[in-house]
Amino acid sequence: MKEMMVVIGAGAIGQAIARRVSQGKTVLLADLNTENCAAAAQTLRDAGFTVETSQVDVSSRQSIQHLVQQATALGAIKGVIHSAGVSPSQASPATILQVDLYGTAVVLEEFGPHIASGGCGIVIASQSGHRLPALTVEQNEALAITPTEDLLSLPFLQNTAFSDPLLAYQYAKRGNALRVMAEAAKWGQRGARVNSISPGIIFTPLANDELNGPRGAGYRNMLAKSPVGRGGTADEVAALAALIMGPEGGYISGSDFLMDGGVTASYWYGDLKP
């Protein structure tokens, strides 16, 4: 049986991770934008990978279920790389929560029962989740284990995250890391692992939208005052993902990896402290 690597999100980070971990496997590349997906698939094929494509809307459970069916029909799912999402400058608070919070929860929930033994999942979260002030134990648990269809009805989201796109994004990304932690226990029953990576500003089209958007000056200041003093690259995210997903990461599950050049450290304890 063929081994499958499912990549949700045909952007720079998803492609970079796929290149590092998909040797000898068939890549099922899925994205909402079929033109972007086709272009990314051809780039991977030109680099020697076997690639199938699919359209997926991660805000729709039915669409994700269709992707799961397509993947299982093709082979054993050894990896799931979920890098699809929207940013505060691209979407409304409601859309951010629907795509980034709810959509990620559905991806984890639907792929979990089908991941092969020895398989691994990676969710791309964000440094933004680490700049949300501390939540209560009850709020953390609610984001982690509330039934997925009830997530967007959580009371503490109603008058806060639904009114501010950045706050919605922070809640969504904090929720991603917590959801991964909770799902790791379920994935482990199948002999599989799942983790998240919380990148800082990685130079991708999405990041460029942010750098040139209404919060651009703040993001540029963030980079200038960070300990590393620059943004990151998709290849750097892929290097970490390859470690986590590979044999050397076999003891890692339910964890979130912050990689932001020290921006969060500076935000809480350095020159970026509010």
PAFIDO-729994 format. One line per field, with one value per residue: x, y, z of N, C-alpha, C in turn; residue in three letters. Coordinates in nm, 3 decimals. Layout:
<sites>
n_px	[X ...]
n_py	[Y ...]
n_pz	[Z ...]
ca_px	[X ...]
ca_py	[Y ...]
ca_pz	[Z ...]
c_px	[X ...]
c_py	[Y ...]
c_pz	[Z ...]
res	[ALA ...]
</sites>
This chain:
<sites>
n_px	[0.084 0.051 0.219 0.097 0.129 -0.040 -0.100 -0.225 -0.299 -0.138 0.070 0.388 0.505 0.378 0.458 0.738 0.775 0.669 0.858 1.069 0.988 0.858 0.977 0.964 0.699 0.351 0.223 -0.061 -0.190 -0.370 -0.589 -0.780 -0.774 -0.764 -0.596 -0.356 -0.294 -0.251 -0.027 0.164 0.173 0.283 0.538 0.640 0.626 0.812 1.035 1.061 0.867 0.576 0.257 -0.077 -0.378 -0.624 -0.923 -1.000 -1.199 -1.130 -1.297 -1.523 -1.673 -1.770 -1.620 -1.362 -1.398 -1.437 -1.179 -1.036 -1.146 -1.054 -0.778 -0.747 -0.830 -0.621 -0.399 -0.200 -0.215 0.051 0.138 0.020 0.006 -0.085 -0.130 -0.294 -0.474 -0.598 -0.510 -0.499 -0.513 -0.637 -0.894 -1.221 -1.303 -1.490 -1.450 -1.182 -1.194 -1.362 -1.214 -0.942 -0.960 -1.196 -1.172 -0.916 -0.956 -1.143 -0.994 -0.799 -0.969 -1.100 -0.895 -0.757 -0.867 -0.776 -0.507 -0.201 -0.027 0.271 0.264 0.255 0.141 0.144 0.061 0.039 0.061 0.088 0.307 0.145 -0.040 0.104 0.121 -0.115 -0.274 -0.257 -0.489 -0.772 -0.776 -1.010 -1.085 -0.871 -0.912 -1.161 -1.105 -0.945 -1.094 -1.367 -1.658 -1.629 -1.822 -1.932 -1.744 -1.723 -1.917 -1.837 -1.858 -1.660 -1.551 -1.735 -1.777 -1.529 -1.312 -1.466 -1.488 -1.249 -1.003 -0.729 -0.724 -0.901 -0.745 -0.534 -0.664 -0.749 -0.504 -0.387 -0.576 -0.527 -0.280 -0.356 -0.557 -0.414 -0.263 -0.463 -0.562 -0.341 -0.342 -0.544 -0.452 -0.231 -0.331 -0.346 -0.087 0.036 0.160 0.119 0.184 0.239 0.363 0.464 0.521 0.702 0.721 0.731 0.872 0.647 0.377 0.147 0.258 0.372 0.144 0.065 0.288 0.266 0.024 -0.229 -0.112 0.152 0.377 0.411 0.479 0.721 0.876 0.873 1.033 1.277 1.345 1.368 1.547 1.689 1.666 1.551 1.319 1.184 1.233 1.053 1.188 1.329 1.125 1.046 1.270 1.256 1.008 1.072 1.248 1.073 0.880 1.026 1.231 1.400 1.240 1.070 0.987 0.829 0.525 0.210 0.304 0.395 0.589 0.755 0.886 1.026 1.232 1.283 1.097 0.867 0.986 1.109 0.882 0.755 0.959 1.154 1.268 1.034 0.828 0.502]
n_py	[-0.120 0.222 0.495 0.790 1.145 1.403 1.730 2.022 2.322 2.504 2.681 2.854 2.747 2.496 2.369 2.368 2.205 1.968 1.901 1.826 1.598 1.409 1.222 0.938 0.898 0.948 1.264 1.427 1.713 1.984 2.261 2.564 2.738 2.649 2.707 2.797 2.562 2.383 2.499 2.480 2.204 2.128 2.236 2.075 1.827 1.868 1.862 1.600 1.466 1.264 1.368 1.430 1.620 1.825 2.009 2.192 2.316 2.433 2.531 2.385 2.095 1.886 1.915 1.860 1.597 1.478 1.509 1.343 1.096 1.083 1.070 0.830 0.648 0.653 0.558 0.465 0.690 0.861 1.102 1.428 1.753 2.053 2.357 2.557 2.865 3.189 3.538 3.821 4.052 3.968 3.876 3.873 3.879 3.670 3.496 3.427 3.282 3.076 2.949 2.920 2.836 2.662 2.513 2.394 2.231 2.051 1.929 1.791 1.621 1.471 1.348 1.209 0.943 0.802 0.817 0.653 0.393 0.497 0.731 1.096 1.420 1.769 2.087 2.416 2.677 2.984 3.250 3.443 3.324 3.296 3.542 3.612 3.704 3.520 3.256 3.131 2.819 2.688 2.810 2.734 2.456 2.450 2.542 2.332 2.087 2.119 2.007 2.003 2.126 2.306 2.491 2.760 2.884 2.936 3.115 3.310 3.392 3.547 3.832 3.934 3.810 3.801 4.061 4.177 4.137 4.068 3.977 3.765 3.602 3.546 3.401 3.185 3.068 3.009 2.827 2.630 2.512 2.408 2.234 2.051 1.937 1.803 1.628 1.469 1.265 1.101 1.039 0.897 0.649 0.518 0.478 0.703 1.041 1.393 1.736 2.092 2.384 2.708 2.962 3.272 3.578 3.474 3.483 3.492 3.503 3.556 3.669 3.892 4.034 4.110 4.264 4.475 4.573 4.728 4.693 4.691 4.859 4.806 4.534 4.545 4.685 4.497 4.293 4.431 4.477 4.231 3.953 3.801 3.962 3.957 3.830 3.497 3.199 2.984 2.746 2.719 2.667 2.425 2.268 2.231 2.100 1.864 1.743 1.699 1.530 1.316 1.018 1.098 1.259 1.098 1.084 1.294 1.443 1.609 1.863 2.212 2.419 2.708 2.928 3.208 3.385 3.500 3.698 3.680 3.646 3.894 4.050 3.991 4.029 4.206 4.460 4.494 4.495 4.576]
n_pz	[0.000 -0.083 0.079 0.223 0.228 0.355 0.270 0.375 0.256 0.027 0.041 0.102 0.340 0.379 0.139 0.174 0.399 0.300 0.106 0.265 0.404 0.250 0.083 -0.120 -0.071 -0.159 -0.223 -0.116 -0.203 -0.088 -0.122 -0.090 -0.306 -0.626 -0.841 -0.722 -0.591 -0.803 -0.924 -0.718 -0.692 -0.937 -0.913 -0.709 -0.836 -1.041 -0.889 -0.834 -0.687 -0.625 -0.682 -0.590 -0.622 -0.452 -0.388 -0.098 0.166 0.463 0.654 0.642 0.752 0.593 0.359 0.453 0.535 0.286 0.184 0.357 0.281 0.019 0.064 0.214 0.024 -0.148 -0.010 0.282 0.546 0.644 0.730 0.825 0.733 0.836 0.722 0.639 0.653 0.767 0.803 1.038 0.879 0.656 0.687 0.845 1.202 1.255 1.034 1.071 1.314 1.232 1.029 1.128 1.399 1.439 1.197 1.216 1.439 1.334 1.129 1.283 1.426 1.226 1.079 1.272 1.340 1.121 1.078 1.016 1.198 1.352 1.220 1.183 1.274 1.189 1.294 1.187 1.387 1.556 1.663 1.773 1.939 2.169 2.274 2.376 2.673 2.986 3.012 3.198 3.382 3.319 3.077 2.910 2.907 2.787 2.525 2.448 2.463 2.418 2.248 1.898 1.730 1.901 1.959 1.860 1.999 2.252 2.555 2.633 2.399 2.271 2.315 2.282 2.112 1.879 1.800 1.728 1.493 1.534 1.799 1.773 1.611 1.785 1.989 1.832 1.755 2.003 2.076 1.882 1.964 2.214 2.136 1.986 2.190 2.337 2.140 2.095 2.281 2.183 1.924 1.994 2.067 1.831 1.774 1.677 1.637 1.718 1.675 1.721 1.552 1.623 1.441 1.404 1.229 0.916 0.602 0.372 0.128 0.287 0.520 0.404 0.336 0.591 0.673 0.502 0.561 0.774 1.024 0.972 1.037 1.307 1.299 1.160 1.342 1.541 1.432 1.412 1.678 1.787 1.935 1.739 1.518 1.264 1.016 0.960 0.753 0.528 0.490 0.727 0.908 0.800 0.853 1.130 1.141 1.005 1.184 1.404 1.289 1.205 1.278 1.487 1.634 1.772 2.038 2.085 2.132 2.133 2.176 2.153 1.948 1.973 1.744 1.677 1.649 1.890 1.939 2.103 2.352 2.378 2.377 2.619 2.806 2.717 2.488 2.346 2.523 2.623]
ca_px	[0.000 0.126 0.216 0.051 0.154 -0.146 -0.057 -0.340 -0.242 -0.033 0.160 0.532 0.542 0.334 0.546 0.873 0.772 0.647 0.984 1.161 0.940 0.773 1.051 0.913 0.556 0.265 0.174 -0.193 -0.183 -0.505 -0.598 -0.905 -0.747 -0.719 -0.483 -0.236 -0.266 -0.196 0.108 0.252 0.188 0.377 0.671 0.684 0.650 0.937 1.143 1.069 0.767 0.448 0.160 -0.217 -0.432 -0.765 -0.970 -1.057 -1.238 -1.112 -1.407 -1.635 -1.647 -1.796 -1.506 -1.250 -1.431 -1.410 -1.034 -0.996 -1.185 -0.963 -0.647 -0.749 -0.842 -0.491 -0.297 -0.191 -0.180 0.165 0.161 -0.075 0.066 -0.196 -0.073 -0.391 -0.532 -0.608 -0.444 -0.583 -0.531 -0.702 -1.029 -1.296 -1.290 -1.571 -1.385 -1.060 -1.231 -1.420 -1.109 -0.822 -0.993 -1.285 -1.119 -0.806 -1.014 -1.205 -0.886 -0.744 -1.073 -1.134 -0.779 -0.709 -0.902 -0.725 -0.362 -0.141 0.068 0.400 0.242 0.271 0.076 0.198 -0.028 0.108 -0.009 0.150 0.357 0.039 -0.102 0.187 0.111 -0.244 -0.256 -0.291 -0.630 -0.800 -0.772 -1.136 -1.081 -0.778 -0.977 -1.268 -1.046 -0.883 -1.178 -1.508 -1.699 -1.589 -1.934 -1.969 -1.629 -1.745 -2.019 -1.781 -1.896 -1.553 -1.518 -1.844 -1.764 -1.388 -1.249 -1.551 -1.490 -1.115 -0.940 -0.603 -0.758 -0.957 -0.632 -0.460 -0.743 -0.747 -0.375 -0.375 -0.662 -0.460 -0.182 -0.429 -0.629 -0.313 -0.229 -0.571 -0.573 -0.226 -0.380 -0.624 -0.366 -0.140 -0.396 -0.318 0.057 0.074 0.192 0.078 0.244 0.220 0.473 0.414 0.624 0.689 0.703 0.801 0.852 0.554 0.277 0.061 0.334 0.388 0.018 0.069 0.393 0.222 -0.111 -0.246 -0.024 0.285 0.483 0.432 0.550 0.860 0.940 0.887 1.152 1.397 1.377 1.375 1.685 1.754 1.671 1.504 1.213 1.228 1.203 0.976 1.282 1.362 1.011 1.049 1.377 1.201 0.904 1.137 1.297 0.960 0.809 1.117 1.262 1.463 1.134 0.977 0.940 0.764 0.384 0.129 0.386 0.395 0.724 0.761 1.008 0.994 1.350 1.287 1.002 0.783 1.072 1.125 0.751 0.724 1.067 1.257 1.240 0.898 0.729 0.406]
ca_py	[0.000 0.346 0.582 0.922 1.264 1.499 1.867 2.111 2.455 2.493 2.794 2.831 2.661 2.361 2.314 2.346 2.086 1.852 1.867 1.766 1.476 1.328 1.135 0.802 0.897 1.027 1.385 1.478 1.856 2.038 2.405 2.623 2.798 2.540 2.751 2.792 2.422 2.323 2.552 2.421 2.063 2.115 2.263 1.955 1.722 1.900 1.828 1.455 1.410 1.220 1.458 1.439 1.747 1.830 2.135 2.174 2.433 2.382 2.577 2.295 1.957 1.799 1.925 1.788 1.455 1.436 1.499 1.221 0.983 1.078 1.027 0.688 0.569 0.652 0.483 0.480 0.828 0.863 1.238 1.535 1.885 2.149 2.492 2.650 2.960 3.330 3.627 3.934 4.151 3.905 3.825 3.922 3.792 3.549 3.407 3.376 3.177 2.964 2.879 2.886 2.764 2.550 2.430 2.312 2.128 1.950 1.854 1.697 1.525 1.383 1.269 1.128 0.801 0.741 0.827 0.521 0.373 0.557 0.858 1.218 1.541 1.900 2.200 2.545 2.774 3.115 3.321 3.525 3.251 3.309 3.679 3.625 3.692 3.390 3.223 3.050 2.675 2.651 2.854 2.645 2.327 2.468 2.546 2.203 1.968 2.145 1.947 2.095 2.204 2.406 2.577 2.901 2.936 2.954 3.249 3.409 3.439 3.622 3.979 3.972 3.769 3.826 4.203 4.223 4.029 4.022 3.898 3.640 3.522 3.500 3.294 3.070 3.002 2.946 2.710 2.526 2.442 2.332 2.126 1.951 1.866 1.710 1.526 1.380 1.146 1.015 0.990 0.799 0.519 0.457 0.474 0.821 1.161 1.520 1.852 2.218 2.480 2.846 3.048 3.417 3.633 3.396 3.557 3.425 3.601 3.595 3.762 4.019 4.106 4.170 4.366 4.590 4.605 4.833 4.669 4.669 4.929 4.732 4.410 4.577 4.718 4.369 4.227 4.508 4.470 4.092 3.910 3.757 4.081 3.933 3.732 3.361 3.145 2.859 2.634 2.702 2.597 2.288 2.195 2.190 2.000 1.738 1.684 1.652 1.423 1.206 0.925 1.165 1.323 0.995 1.099 1.424 1.448 1.700 1.980 2.329 2.472 2.849 2.967 3.344 3.472 3.566 3.808 3.665 3.673 4.039 4.107 3.976 4.063 4.287 4.592 4.499 4.484 4.686]
ca_pz	[0.000 -0.088 0.195 0.185 0.307 0.324 0.295 0.365 0.241 -0.075 0.053 0.111 0.453 0.348 0.036 0.227 0.485 0.213 0.041 0.362 0.471 0.163 -0.008 -0.127 -0.040 -0.245 -0.158 -0.152 -0.176 -0.091 -0.096 -0.136 -0.436 -0.712 -0.925 -0.638 -0.564 -0.924 -0.944 -0.616 -0.724 -1.048 -0.859 -0.638 -0.936 -1.109 -0.795 -0.823 -0.597 -0.680 -0.620 -0.625 -0.571 -0.415 -0.332 0.035 0.244 0.599 0.740 0.618 0.791 0.479 0.268 0.514 0.528 0.149 0.170 0.428 0.197 -0.096 0.113 0.251 -0.098 -0.216 0.063 0.428 0.579 0.736 0.780 0.794 0.753 0.824 0.721 0.582 0.747 0.727 0.898 1.080 0.773 0.541 0.711 0.960 1.320 1.241 0.940 1.136 1.409 1.158 0.954 1.203 1.523 1.410 1.088 1.265 1.526 1.249 1.064 1.381 1.462 1.115 1.036 1.382 1.331 0.998 1.071 1.027 1.306 1.318 1.150 1.261 1.223 1.225 1.276 1.191 1.470 1.540 1.781 1.829 2.048 2.288 2.325 2.443 2.818 3.042 3.027 3.316 3.359 3.255 2.938 2.839 2.888 2.690 2.392 2.418 2.453 2.385 2.120 1.790 1.679 2.001 1.987 1.830 2.090 2.386 2.602 2.642 2.264 2.209 2.321 2.273 1.986 1.764 1.768 1.695 1.415 1.593 1.917 1.723 1.563 1.903 2.049 1.743 1.758 2.134 2.069 1.803 2.047 2.316 2.069 1.953 2.313 2.369 2.036 2.101 2.358 2.095 1.816 2.052 2.070 1.701 1.756 1.599 1.714 1.657 1.740 1.650 1.544 1.629 1.382 1.405 1.094 0.815 0.477 0.281 0.084 0.397 0.604 0.331 0.354 0.724 0.678 0.422 0.602 0.874 1.139 0.916 1.112 1.431 1.269 1.126 1.469 1.610 1.379 1.443 1.820 1.832 1.958 1.616 1.434 1.127 1.001 0.931 0.621 0.527 0.503 0.868 0.967 0.750 0.921 1.258 1.117 0.969 1.309 1.484 1.220 1.176 1.387 1.600 1.710 1.811 2.177 2.092 2.093 2.213 2.209 2.065 1.935 1.938 1.672 1.631 1.658 2.020 1.946 2.221 2.468 2.387 2.407 2.762 2.898 2.655 2.430 2.290 2.630 2.612]
c_px	[0.087 0.114 0.188 0.100 0.049 -0.099 -0.176 -0.288 -0.122 0.066 0.305 0.569 0.500 0.423 0.683 0.878 0.757 0.777 1.079 1.117 0.868 0.848 0.994 0.765 0.480 0.212 0.033 -0.197 -0.321 -0.505 -0.735 -0.891 -0.687 -0.602 -0.353 -0.194 -0.199 -0.052 0.206 0.277 0.288 0.520 0.726 0.710 0.782 1.058 1.147 0.966 0.643 0.338 0.021 -0.271 -0.579 -0.799 -1.030 -1.088 -1.233 -1.218 -1.528 -1.599 -1.667 -1.679 -1.386 -1.274 -1.404 -1.259 -0.982 -1.027 -1.091 -0.827 -0.645 -0.764 -0.709 -0.386 -0.304 -0.142 -0.070 0.193 0.051 -0.008 -0.043 -0.141 -0.168 -0.444 -0.540 -0.549 -0.536 -0.606 -0.608 -0.850 -1.092 -1.272 -1.368 -1.506 -1.259 -1.092 -1.287 -1.311 -0.999 -0.851 -1.077 -1.225 -1.006 -0.858 -1.076 -1.099 -0.829 -0.843 -1.099 -1.017 -0.730 -0.743 -0.841 -0.574 -0.301 -0.048 0.206 0.387 0.254 0.199 0.149 0.091 0.055 0.020 0.058 0.203 0.247 -0.031 -0.026 0.184 -0.028 -0.221 -0.305 -0.442 -0.650 -0.787 -0.896 -1.138 -0.986 -0.845 -1.089 -1.214 -0.991 -0.983 -1.327 -1.544 -1.686 -1.704 -1.980 -1.858 -1.659 -1.854 -1.966 -1.806 -1.783 -1.503 -1.617 -1.820 -1.620 -1.334 -1.334 -1.557 -1.356 -1.042 -0.809 -0.630 -0.819 -0.845 -0.553 -0.534 -0.738 -0.616 -0.342 -0.458 -0.599 -0.365 -0.250 -0.502 -0.532 -0.277 -0.336 -0.581 -0.457 -0.258 -0.458 -0.538 -0.272 -0.199 -0.378 -0.168 0.109 0.096 0.138 0.134 0.210 0.349 0.412 0.522 0.595 0.664 0.792 0.770 0.777 0.458 0.186 0.132 0.353 0.261 0.017 0.170 0.353 0.080 -0.115 -0.157 0.122 0.397 0.515 0.509 0.697 0.939 0.967 1.013 1.280 1.441 1.381 1.520 1.758 1.761 1.626 1.383 1.270 1.193 1.124 1.067 1.321 1.248 1.014 1.157 1.329 1.095 0.964 1.192 1.182 0.895 0.894 1.146 1.326 1.361 1.033 0.922 0.862 0.620 0.308 0.201 0.369 0.535 0.718 0.893 0.984 1.112 1.358 1.188 0.917 0.862 1.088 0.994 0.722 0.832 1.173 1.206 1.099 0.790 0.634 0.417]
c_py	[0.125 0.421 0.725 1.029 1.367 1.638 1.959 2.254 2.449 2.608 2.754 2.735 2.517 2.295 2.279 2.223 1.961 1.807 1.794 1.628 1.378 1.238 0.994 0.789 0.975 1.145 1.415 1.623 1.918 2.186 2.452 2.679 2.693 2.581 2.748 2.648 2.355 2.371 2.491 2.274 2.042 2.140 2.141 1.840 1.743 1.865 1.678 1.390 1.366 1.295 1.442 1.569 1.734 1.971 2.107 2.310 2.389 2.435 2.486 2.152 1.862 1.799 1.849 1.638 1.401 1.420 1.373 1.099 0.969 1.025 0.878 0.598 0.556 0.569 0.507 0.620 0.828 1.001 1.333 1.666 1.988 2.290 2.596 2.743 3.099 3.416 3.743 4.040 4.097 3.878 3.890 3.831 3.662 3.448 3.346 3.263 3.055 2.882 2.830 2.807 2.641 2.456 2.340 2.199 2.016 1.865 1.749 1.585 1.425 1.296 1.175 0.980 0.728 0.750 0.689 0.513 0.423 0.690 0.977 1.334 1.665 2.005 2.328 2.643 2.911 3.166 3.402 3.456 3.263 3.452 3.709 3.613 3.557 3.373 3.144 2.902 2.630 2.693 2.767 2.511 2.338 2.470 2.410 2.094 1.995 2.074 2.048 2.183 2.311 2.509 2.725 2.965 2.956 3.097 3.350 3.455 3.543 3.773 4.026 3.938 3.801 3.974 4.257 4.113 3.979 3.935 3.764 3.546 3.466 3.386 3.168 2.995 2.944 2.818 2.597 2.443 2.356 2.214 2.013 1.869 1.762 1.596 1.427 1.252 1.048 0.956 0.882 0.659 0.445 0.447 0.590 0.940 1.284 1.634 1.978 2.299 2.618 2.939 3.195 3.465 3.557 3.460 3.471 3.533 3.648 3.696 3.896 4.102 4.178 4.285 4.492 4.634 4.710 4.816 4.655 4.735 4.856 4.604 4.438 4.615 4.590 4.296 4.299 4.492 4.327 4.052 3.867 3.870 4.062 3.843 3.596 3.320 3.016 2.738 2.612 2.633 2.450 2.206 2.146 2.082 1.864 1.668 1.623 1.529 1.300 1.118 0.990 1.239 1.225 1.004 1.228 1.412 1.540 1.828 2.091 2.389 2.617 2.878 3.103 3.439 3.546 3.680 3.799 3.691 3.823 4.108 4.101 4.034 4.157 4.418 4.604 4.495 4.603 4.784]
c_pz	[0.000 0.045 0.151 0.282 0.265 0.364 0.269 0.368 0.148 -0.071 0.076 0.224 0.426 0.244 0.092 0.316 0.399 0.148 0.136 0.409 0.378 0.065 -0.003 -0.097 -0.148 -0.166 -0.210 -0.107 -0.193 -0.054 -0.144 -0.277 -0.529 -0.801 -0.846 -0.612 -0.684 -0.948 -0.844 -0.646 -0.836 -1.002 -0.787 -0.735 -1.008 -1.021 -0.766 -0.734 -0.677 -0.607 -0.678 -0.565 -0.537 -0.371 -0.195 0.096 0.390 0.696 0.730 0.657 0.672 0.382 0.324 0.511 0.388 0.127 0.240 0.342 0.078 -0.052 0.144 0.129 -0.170 -0.143 0.213 0.461 0.686 0.792 0.737 0.830 0.728 0.836 0.663 0.690 0.689 0.838 0.934 0.973 0.654 0.562 0.834 1.080 1.306 1.147 0.999 1.231 1.338 1.089 1.047 1.331 1.493 1.305 1.134 1.354 1.443 1.179 1.159 1.412 1.351 1.071 1.146 1.371 1.211 0.986 1.094 1.148 1.263 1.246 1.243 1.193 1.272 1.195 1.284 1.267 1.450 1.674 1.849 1.945 2.178 2.344 2.381 2.593 2.869 3.055 3.156 3.280 3.283 3.107 2.855 2.809 2.785 2.548 2.351 2.387 2.430 2.254 2.006 1.742 1.776 2.025 1.970 1.916 2.231 2.434 2.599 2.505 2.214 2.206 2.312 2.135 1.864 1.725 1.721 1.619 1.476 1.716 1.876 1.678 1.681 1.972 1.962 1.754 1.895 2.135 1.989 1.887 2.153 2.254 2.031 2.077 2.347 2.268 2.041 2.177 2.271 1.983 1.868 2.059 1.938 1.674 1.675 1.691 1.642 1.741 1.661 1.652 1.541 1.573 1.410 1.263 0.997 0.680 0.375 0.230 0.197 0.487 0.535 0.337 0.488 0.730 0.601 0.457 0.711 0.997 1.096 0.995 1.242 1.408 1.234 1.251 1.550 1.564 1.420 1.588 1.875 1.852 1.831 1.514 1.290 1.131 0.967 0.790 0.634 0.543 0.648 0.943 0.926 0.819 1.058 1.240 1.083 1.092 1.387 1.420 1.196 1.296 1.507 1.686 1.767 1.952 2.195 2.044 2.187 2.251 2.108 2.066 1.886 1.868 1.606 1.644 1.790 2.036 2.074 2.348 2.488 2.422 2.557 2.852 2.840 2.597 2.373 2.397 2.624 2.729]
res	[MET LYS GLU MET MET VAL VAL ILE GLY ALA GLY ALA ILE GLY GLN ALA ILE ALA ARG ARG VAL SER GLN GLY LYS THR VAL LEU LEU ALA ASP LEU ASN THR GLU ASN CYS ALA ALA ALA ALA GLN THR LEU ARG ASP ALA GLY PHE THR VAL GLU THR SER GLN VAL ASP VAL SER SER ARG GLN SER ILE GLN HIS LEU VAL GLN GLN ALA THR ALA LEU GLY ALA ILE LYS GLY VAL ILE HIS SER ALA GLY VAL SER PRO SER GLN ALA SER PRO ALA THR ILE LEU GLN VAL ASP LEU TYR GLY THR ALA VAL VAL LEU GLU GLU PHE GLY PRO HIS ILE ALA SER GLY GLY CYS GLY ILE VAL ILE ALA SER GLN SER GLY HIS ARG LEU PRO ALA LEU THR VAL GLU GLN ASN GLU ALA LEU ALA ILE THR PRO THR GLU ASP LEU LEU SER LEU PRO PHE LEU GLN ASN THR ALA PHE SER ASP PRO LEU LEU ALA TYR GLN TYR ALA LYS ARG GLY ASN ALA LEU ARG VAL MET ALA GLU ALA ALA LYS TRP GLY GLN ARG GLY ALA ARG VAL ASN SER ILE SER PRO GLY ILE ILE PHE THR PRO LEU ALA ASN ASP GLU LEU ASN GLY PRO ARG GLY ALA GLY TYR ARG ASN MET LEU ALA LYS SER PRO VAL GLY ARG GLY GLY THR ALA ASP GLU VAL ALA ALA LEU ALA ALA LEU ILE MET GLY PRO GLU GLY GLY TYR ILE SER GLY SER ASP PHE LEU MET ASP GLY GLY VAL THR ALA SER TYR TRP TYR GLY ASP LEU LYS PRO]
</sites>
